[in-house]
Amino acid sequence: MTNVKLNRDILLQSLRGYEEANRFIEAERRARLAQMTDDEARTLFDGLNQGIEELNAEEKTRLAAFRLEHHLIVRQAMLRLAQAKGYEPTF
């Protein structure tokens, strides 16, 4: 039974460490992005999109469905945020 508790404690400690590291990494990322030039941003964007043209039809369909789902989720979140701030929908 001691091993189970020890493993649980180690897991919790590891998760707290990852959480702290993620906060630090995210702060560094925000600082880096805030200072990024337009050319650096374009290079990063191009790198992230590299290979999209090489997708087959099935992969493009799956990507389109994912993008649509993501846009709808963001739209709903923005609508809820606007309503919470007192704005009325215009559609």
C-alpha positions in Angstrom: 0.0 0.0 0.0 2.9 2.4 0.6 4.0 2.1 -3.0 0.6 3.3 -4.2 0.8 6.4 -2.0 4.4 7.0 -2.9 3.5 6.8 -6.6 0.5 9.1 -6.1 2.6 11.6 -4.3 5.3 11.5 -7.0 2.6 11.9 -9.7 1.1 14.9 -7.9 4.5 16.5 -7.4 5.3 15.9 -11.1 2.1 17.4 -12.2 2.7 20.5 -10.1 6.2 20.8 -11.6 4.8 20.5 -15.1 2.2 23.2 -14.3 4.9 25.5 -13.0 7.1 24.9 -16.0 4.1 25.5 -18.4 3.5 28.9 -16.7 7.1 29.8 -17.3 7.2 28.6 -20.9 3.9 30.4 -21.7 5.3 33.6 -20.3 8.4 33.3 -22.4 6.3 32.5 -25.5 4.1 35.6 -24.9 7.2 37.8 -24.5 8.8 36.3 -27.7 5.6 36.8 -29.7 5.2 40.4 -28.5 8.6 41.2 -29.9 8.2 39.2 -33.2 8.6 41.1 -36.4 6.2 40.7 -39.3 8.8 38.7 -41.2 9.4 36.4 -38.3 5.6 35.9 -37.8 5.2 35.1 -41.5 8.1 32.6 -41.4 6.5 30.9 -38.4 3.1 30.8 -40.0 4.5 29.4 -43.2 6.3 26.7 -41.2 3.1 25.7 -39.4 1.3 25.4 -42.7 4.0 23.6 -44.6 2.7 20.4 -46.2 -0.9 21.3 -46.3 -0.9 21.3 -50.1 0.4 17.7 -50.0 -2.6 16.4 -48.1 -4.8 13.8 -49.8 -8.6 14.4 -50.3 -9.6 12.5 -47.2 -7.1 14.5 -45.0 -8.3 17.8 -46.5 -11.9 16.9 -45.7 -11.0 16.0 -42.1 -9.0 19.2 -41.8 -11.9 21.3 -43.2 -14.3 19.6 -40.7 -11.9 20.3 -37.8 -11.5 23.9 -38.9 -15.3 24.4 -39.2 -15.9 22.9 -35.8 -13.1 25.1 -34.2 -14.6 28.2 -35.8 -18.1 27.4 -34.5 -16.7 26.8 -31.0 -14.9 30.1 -31.1 -17.9 31.9 -32.4 -20.1 30.5 -29.6 -17.5 31.6 -27.0 -17.3 35.1 -28.5 -21.1 35.3 -28.5 -21.3 34.3 -24.8 -18.6 36.8 -24.0 -20.3 39.6 -25.8 -23.6 38.8 -24.1 -21.9 38.7 -20.7 -20.6 42.2 -21.4 -24.1 43.4 -22.3 -24.0 43.3 -26.2 -27.0 41.9 -28.0 -26.6 39.6 -31.0 -27.1 41.3 -34.4 -28.3 38.2 -36.3 
